[in-house]
Amino acid sequence: MNYKKTTDFLFKQFPAFQKKGESAYKPGLDRVSKLSKLVANPHKKFKSIHIAGTNGKGSCSHMMASIMQEAGYKVGLFTSPHLKDFRERIKINGIEIPEQKVIDFVSRLKHKTTSIKPSFFEYTTIMAFEYFADQKVDIAIIETGLGGRLDCSNIIKPEISIITNIGFDHQQFLGNTLTKIAKEKAGIIKTNTPVVIGRRQHETIDVFNFFSRKKQSKIIWADEVNCNFKLDLLGSYQKENSRTVFAAINELKNQGWEISTNTIKSGFEKSIQNTGIKGRWDILQETPKVICDTGHNEDGVNQIVRQLNDLNFNQLHIVWGMTNDKDISKILTLLPEKANYYWCSPKIERALKTDDLEINATKFKLKGKKYDSVKKALNKAILNASDEDLIFIGGSTFVVAEAL
């Protein structure tokens, strides 16, 4: 198989939640444990940091990886979803896993996994773990896919667990209250393993205190840490993420990892350069200014709108599309009325139909037109915008991916 046929096989044989949604979700650790055993349990052969949370876990993962790279360590990075190429999910020191490694892994295992019936994410997770073990990384930064307790990445025993924040997303799987969602995320807390909590929230404090005591694990609240480093990631929400990362880095230093203040400084300043992270308050062009951001749930959209309100521009143009598993009304009620909207749908099965998006938007006095594709919507926005205007692209990771 060539690389394209290999990735086609992965997406078709093992449906991805990224593309299919609920039908592809397979919680639990039984299948991933069996899959891991087929390749000699690679997750036991490298040190790791495990990151869960509703928002910010991707940014924290990349910042953490950047700092550890600057400290001279060989750093694995496992994140999801990807924007353009599957290999974005698996990197070492910012370099994507080679195509041939993906081909070899799939070719070797595709006939051995029939009885296990793993999900796409389980298959991908073990591919990453084997690659990190084979390449002898010093440490790997592992981002959960969905949740924590039943997420297939939860077979690792990390040096530190990190939970960024708790918000409403994927309630059909994780629960419909912040307390219930926090319990699922708290499932990554391991015995005698420090846990960093990124945001102190009234509804979740008791949950995290309970699980940290139960696991006899030190709990570190990131809001008690001062972090004033300059960041190359521009979103205002990155201040909270950087505090979370800094708290975790300080704990790693306590464990004996050699990480200097200059290393931390340069790591924060070079997160994009070192890791290739995209889609987080990403400025695509200056005149007119075009910004995209992957924030797609209530908390993420709130942060986006707050930052848009702080910017100076003449007219706001918003290219917007969503997936069909989000609470449309709760998201749309957050969006600014004073904007020209360009409604669109990403090219995935989970996409919210543009007609449905437009109909719902009128209930909230959001005015705009619908377009056949993200590209057409963006091109029209650029055509309509003056040099002093601002164009924002968002609503879904997949809308941003098609705009890049």
TIMI-286991 format. One line per 8 residues: number of its first residue (from 1); their letters; for each residue z negated, x negated, y of C-alpha. Coordinates in pm, 1 decimal. Layout:
NUM) a) Z:X:Y; ... $
END
This chain:
1) mnykkttd) 0.0:0.0:0.0; 60.0:-107.7:357.4; -196.8:-47.5:632.4; -56.2:287.6:748.6; -39.3:424.9:394.0; -393.7:303.3:337.0; -538.7:480.1:641.4; -334.0:791.7:561.6 $
9) flfkqfpa) -493.1:787.0:216.1; -841.0:755.4:366.3; -795.4:1051.9:599.3; -629.2:1273.4:337.4; -822.4:1180.2:24.2; -1157.6:1167.0:200.3; -1142.8:1420.2:486.1; -1307.6:1294.5:804.2 $
17) fqkkgesa) -1551.6:1501.4:1010.1; -1376.5:1344.6:1308.9; -1061.8:1539.4:1225.8; -1168.8:1831.0:1004.2; -1517.4:1917.6:1121.1; -1769.5:2110.6:911.8; -1563.8:2116.6:590.5; -1575.2:1734.6:575.6 $
25) ykpgldrv) -1950.3:1702.8:630.8; -2133.8:1579.2:321.2; -2501.7:1504.2:388.9; -2724.1:1310.2:152.2; -2753.3:958.2:17.1; -2665.1:1010.2:-349.9; -2288.9:956.9:-320.8; -2313.0:661.9:-83.5 $
33) sklsklva) -2571.7:497.3:-310.0; -2336.6:527.8:-608.0; -2048.3:398.1:-399.3; -2256.1:104.2:-278.5; -2352.5:18.0:-636.3; -1981.7:-17.2:-723.0; -1961.0:-312.6:-483.5; -2300.3:-471.4:-564.9 $
41) nphkkfks) -2504.1:-306.4:-286.4; -2380.5:-510.1:11.8; -2627.0:-342.9:250.1; -2903.8:-552.6:95.3; -2731.8:-878.2:189.7; -2750.2:-879.5:570.7; -3000.7:-801.9:844.7; -2937.4:-499.6:1061.8 $
49) ihiagtng) -3036.3:-279.1:1353.2; -3000.7:95.4:1303.2; -2918.7:322.6:1598.1; -2931.2:703.1:1607.3; -2947.2:958.2:1888.4; -2748.6:1240.0:2045.9; -2592.3:1039.9:2329.2; -2579.6:671.4:2412.0 $
57) kgscshmm) -2592.7:528.4:2061.6; -2238.6:391.8:2087.5; -2304.7:227.0:2423.2; -2636.8:87.1:2301.0; -2469.0:-48.1:1987.2; -2205.6:-230.9:2189.1; -2452.1:-370.8:2444.2; -2681.2:-487.6:2165.7 $
65) asimqeag) -2390.8:-653.9:1985.3; -2277.1:-823.5:2307.1; -2621.7:-972.4:2374.1; -2658.7:-1098.8:2017.4; -2310.8:-1254.0:2036.1; -2404.5:-1429.5:2358.8; -2713.6:-1562.0:2180.9; -2482.0:-1736.8:1934.7 $
73) ykvglfts) -2523.6:-1505.7:1637.7; -2246.9:-1376.1:1413.3; -2270.4:-1002.6:1476.4; -2129.4:-713.4:1279.7; -2073.1:-384.5:1462.8; -2019.2:-49.9:1291.3; -1950.9:251.4:1516.8; -1763.6:578.8:1512.7 $
81) phlkdfre) -1540.5:755.1:1585.3; -1247.3:531.0:1674.2; -1019.3:605.0:1967.1; -684.3:456.0:1864.4; -712.0:253.7:1542.9; -941.6:296.9:1242.1; -1033.3:-74.6:1255.2; -1222.5:-23.4:1583.2 $
89) rikingie) -1509.5:104.4:1367.9; -1572.9:-229.7:1196.8; -1593.8:-549.9:1402.2; -1747.9:-895.6:1387.7; -1804.6:-1064.2:1723.8; -1570.0:-811.6:1882.8; -1282.7:-875.2:1641.4; -1165.7:-581.8:1430.9 $
97) ipeqkvid) -1161.6:-602.0:1054.2; -818.6:-735.3:943.8; -571.6:-477.4:814.5; -548.9:-660.0:482.0; -924.2:-625.4:428.1; -892.9:-248.9:467.7; -597.6:-239.3:229.2; -775.6:-454.2:-31.7 $
105) fvsrlkhk) -1095.5:-246.3:-23.3; -914.3:83.4:-66.5; -679.7:-51.5:-335.4; -971.6:-186.0:-533.5; -1186.4:126.3:-518.2; -956.7:425.4:-491.7; -940.8:485.2:-867.7; -1311.1:416.2:-923.1 $
113) ttsikpsf) -1445.8:679.8:-685.6; -1291.2:993.7:-836.5; -1614.6:1115.2:-993.0; -1825.2:1030.0:-686.5; -1606.3:1222.2:-439.4; -1736.9:1042.4:-130.0; -1669.1:1155.7:223.9; -1447.8:956.7:458.9 $
121) feyttima) -1755.2:828.3:643.1; -1930.6:722.2:321.9; -1620.9:531.5:213.3; -1591.1:368.9:554.9; -1961.1:280.1:571.8; -1953.0:88.8:244.6; -1630.9:-83.4:351.4; -1812.4:-205.7:663.2 $
129) feyfadqk) -2120.8:-312.4:469.8; -1917.7:-511.6:216.6; -1720.0:-679.6:494.5; -2037.0:-778.6:681.0; -2194.3:-913.3:361.0; -1881.6:-1109.2:262.4; -1851.2:-1258.4:610.5; -2221.6:-1348.8:610.9 $
137) vdiaiiet) -2308.5:-1197.4:947.4; -2643.6:-1295.6:1095.4; -2708.5:-934.4:1190.7; -2515.6:-606.4:1199.2; -2555.4:-325.9:1451.8; -2515.8:-0.4:1260.7; -2460.3:329.8:1442.0; -2531.0:649.8:1251.9 $
145) glggrldc) -2249.2:897.7:1219.0; -2429.6:1230.1:1245.2; -2804.2:1287.8:1241.3; -3014.5:1022.1:1072.9; -3221.9:1129.5:774.7; -2920.9:1225.9:561.1; -2666.0:1000.8:730.2; -2504.1:772.3:475.1 $
153) sniikpei) -2582.1:462.5:684.1; -2950.2:533.7:618.4; -2954.2:323.7:301.7; -3014.5:10.7:511.6; -3354.9:-144.7:581.3; -3321.1:-264.0:941.7; -3521.2:-506.8:1152.6; -3556.3:-235.2:1416.6 $
161) siitnigf) -3466.3:134.3:1437.4; -3349.1:279.2:1769.5; -3330.9:646.4:1867.0; -3160.9:683.1:2205.3; -3230.7:1044.4:2307.5; -3227.9:1396.7:2169.4; -2993.1:1669.2:2291.5; -2806.3:1968.9:2158.1 $
169) dhqqflgn) -2508.8:1874.6:1941.7; -2407.3:1960.4:1584.1; -2681.1:2223.7:1568.3; -2518.3:2378.0:1259.9; -2624.6:2065.5:1068.7; -2926.9:1931.7:1255.2; -3112.2:2239.6:1376.9; -3113.6:2458.6:1685.8 $
177) tltkiake) -3416.5:2313.8:1866.0; -3479.3:1967.2:2005.1; -3780.7:1937.1:1775.7; -3573.3:2005.9:1463.7; -3298.7:1768.7:1577.3; -3559.3:1498.9:1648.0; -3694.3:1533.0:1293.5; -3347.2:1459.2:1155.1 $
185) kagiiktn) -3300.6:1158.9:1384.1; -3651.1:1035.0:1298.4; -3532.9:1002.6:940.5; -3409.1:651.0:1021.4; -3764.9:529.7:1088.5; -3857.2:297.4:801.9; -4195.5:179.0:673.1; -4343.6:-108.8:875.7 $
193) tpvvigrr) -4029.8:-125.5:1089.2; -4056.6:-98.8:1470.4; -3877.8:195.2:1632.2; -3757.7:209.2:1993.0; -3735.2:555.9:2151.5; -3489.3:563.1:2439.8; -3605.9:875.6:2618.8; -3951.9:1033.6:2637.7 $
201) qhetidvf) -3899.3:1409.8:2601.4; -4173.1:1671.7:2587.6; -4023.3:1844.9:2282.5; -3990.1:1527.3:2077.4; -4290.0:1305.2:2158.8; -4509.0:1449.4:1884.9; -4227.7:1424.1:1629.8; -4173.7:1053.7:1687.5 $
209) nffsrkkq) -4545.1:976.6:1704.4; -4597.5:1161.9:1373.7; -4319.5:978.4:1188.8; -4412.7:637.8:1328.2; -4772.7:686.9:1210.4; -4656.8:817.8:872.3; -4436.4:510.5:823.2; -4697.1:276.1:974.9 $
217) skiiwade) -4432.5:162.4:1219.6; -4485.5:38.6:1572.4; -4335.9:275.0:1831.0; -4189.6:140.2:2156.3; -4107.5:375.8:2444.4; -3815.7:232.9:2642.3; -3918.0:408.7:2963.7; -4215.2:170.4:2979.9 $
225) vncnfkld) -3975.7:-124.9:3009.3; -3823.8:-253.3:3334.4; -3460.0:-354.4:3301.7; -3273.4:-459.1:3614.3; -2974.7:-643.4:3471.7; -2624.4:-589.6:3607.4; -2400.4:-396.2:3367.0; -2024.8:-399.6:3325.8 $
233) llgsyqke) -2042.1:-45.6:3182.2; -2021.6:172.2:3491.7; -2169.6:508.8:3395.7; -2498.0:581.6:3573.8; -2636.8:695.2:3237.1; -2604.9:335.4:3115.9; -2926.8:248.5:3300.8; -3123.1:443.1:3040.8 $
241) nsrtvfaa) -2919.6:287.3:2760.6; -2976.1:-64.2:2893.8; -3353.7:-5.8:2903.2; -3338.5:103.7:2540.4; -3142.9:-206.7:2443.4; -3371.0:-435.5:2643.7; -3678.8:-289.6:2471.2; -3517.9:-357.4:2132.8 $
249) inelknqg) -3416.6:-710.3:2231.9; -3774.2:-785.5:2338.6; -3896.1:-669.5:1998.3; -3638.3:-891.2:1824.4; -3770.9:-1184.5:2027.9; -4120.7:-1098.6:1904.7; -3983.5:-1122.4:1551.2; -3857.5:-1474.4:1614.9 $
257) weistnti) -3494.2:-1421.7:1713.5; -3386.7:-1672.2:1979.4; -3255.0:-1477.6:2275.9; -3289.2:-1621.5:2626.1; -3298.9:-1430.5:2955.2; -2961.8:-1582.3:3052.0; -2820.8:-1464.6:2721.6; -2942.6:-1109.6:2789.1 $
265) ksgfeksi) -2795.4:-1121.5:3139.5; -2453.6:-1237.4:3022.0; -2458.9:-994.5:2728.7; -2506.5:-696.2:2958.9; -2238.6:-826.9:3195.6; -1983.9:-882.1:2917.5; -2026.9:-579.4:2691.9; -1667.1:-467.9:2742.6 $
273) qntgikgr) -1525.6:-819.9:2710.3; -1731.3:-905.6:2401.6; -1697.0:-580.7:2207.3; -1391.1:-397.9:2340.3; -1579.7:-74.8:2408.3; -1366.5:191.9:2578.4; -1402.3:543.1:2710.4; -1740.0:514.3:2883.9 $
281) wdilqetp) -1679.3:589.9:3250.9; -1357.1:397.9:3207.4; -1147.5:355.1:3525.2; -784.1:373.7:3410.2; -623.8:331.7:3752.7; -728.2:309.5:4116.2; -468.0:505.2:4320.0; -524.7:786.2:4265.0 $
289) kvicdtgh) -843.5:696.8:4081.7; -839.3:810.4:3718.4; -1164.5:803.2:3519.3; -1227.9:906.5:3159.7; -1551.9:950.7:2965.7; -1619.8:1058.8:2609.1; -1933.9:1262.7:2691.5; -1883.7:1600.3:2524.7 $
297) nedgvnqi) -2214.4:1781.7:2472.5; -2453.6:1943.5:2721.9; -2647.3:1629.9:2803.8; -2334.0:1415.7:2825.1; -2148.2:1661.6:3048.6; -2454.3:1697.1:3271.8; -2456.4:1320.3:3323.9; -2083.6:1319.3:3399.7 $
305) vrqlndln) -2102.7:1598.6:3657.8; -2402.7:1432.9:3823.1; -2202.9:1111.7:3867.1; -1891.9:1295.8:3987.6; -2106.7:1457.5:4257.5; -2204.2:1111.0:4382.6; -1844.2:999.3:4437.5; -1628.3:1033.9:4747.6 $
313) fnqlhivw) -1284.7:1190.2:4706.7; -1061.2:1449.2:4869.2; -977.3:1677.4:4575.9; -1105.1:1672.4:4217.4; -861.9:1716.7:3928.0; -1007.6:1759.5:3579.0; -808.7:1718.0:3257.8; -1024.4:1893.4:2998.2 $
321) gmtndkdi) -1010.6:1976.4:2629.7; -1275.8:2047.2:2365.4; -1340.2:2079.7:1995.2; -1412.5:2421.9:1846.2; -1763.2:2337.9:1723.8; -1918.6:2308.8:2070.5; -2092.7:2584.4:2267.0; -1804.6:2658.2:2503.3 $
329) skiltllp) -2004.5:2869.7:2748.0; -2288.8:2620.5:2786.1; -2043.4:2336.7:2853.6; -1819.0:2529.9:3094.3; -2112.4:2655.8:3300.4; -2191.2:2291.8:3384.6; -1846.9:2209.2:3523.5; -1781.7:2215.8:3900.6 $
337) ekanyywc) -1600.5:2519.6:4042.8; -1433.7:2315.9:4316.8; -1175.0:2141.0:4100.4; -820.9:2188.3:3975.8; -829.2:2212.7:3596.8; -563.6:2103.5:3350.3; -655.7:2263.5:3015.7; -534.2:2094.5:2700.0 $
345) spkieral) -612.5:2043.4:2330.9; -637.4:1719.5:2133.6; -415.2:1694.0:1826.2; -681.5:1748.1:1559.5; -776.1:2043.2:1337.8; -1111.1:2077.4:1515.2; -947.6:2126.9:1855.4; -1036.3:2433.7:2059.7 $
353) ktddlein) -713.6:2620.7:2127.1; -595.7:2584.3:2483.9; -558.9:2963.2:2519.8; -923.6:3014.8:2422.0; -1036.6:2742.3:2660.0; -842.9:2894.4:2950.6; -971.5:3246.9:2881.1; -1332.7:3130.7:2865.4 $
361) atkfklkg) -1293.6:2915.8:3177.4; -1196.0:3216.9:3390.9; -1539.0:3370.4:3316.9; -1693.6:3078.5:3505.3; -1445.6:3085.2:3795.2; -1280.5:2762.2:3682.4; -919.3:2766.5:3796.4; -637.9:2578.7:3631.0 $
369) kkydsvkk) -334.7:2584.8:3405.9; -285.2:2507.4:3038.3; -60.6:2234.4:2899.3; 94.2:2159.2:2560.6; -65.8:1816.1:2531.1; -320.0:1583.4:2686.0; -42.3:1357.3:2813.3; 139.1:1644.8:2985.5 $
377) alnkailn) -183.6:1760.4:3145.7; -263.5:1409.9:3269.9; 89.6:1348.0:3397.5; 77.8:1674.5:3594.2; -260.9:1584.2:3740.5; -129.4:1245.6:3853.1; 178.5:1413.6:4002.4; -34.6:1662.3:4196.2 $
385) asdedlif) -301.1:1418.7:4315.7; -294.3:1236.9:4647.4; -413.3:877.4:4678.5; -753.9:999.5:4799.3; -804.8:1237.1:4508.6; -996.2:1179.1:4184.3; -874.9:1263.5:3834.2; -1129.7:1293.8:3555.8 $
393) iggstfvv) -1038.5:1315.6:3185.8; -1293.7:1443.3:2935.6; -1446.3:1717.0:2723.5; -1385.8:1539.8:2393.6; -1360.3:1190.2:2249.8; -1019.4:1292.6:2116.8; -890.0:1397.6:2459.1; -990.5:1055.7:2593.2 $
401) aeal) -826.4:883.7:2294.1; -494.0:1054.3:2366.8; -516.0:968.0:2736.8; -567.3:594.7:2675.5 $
END
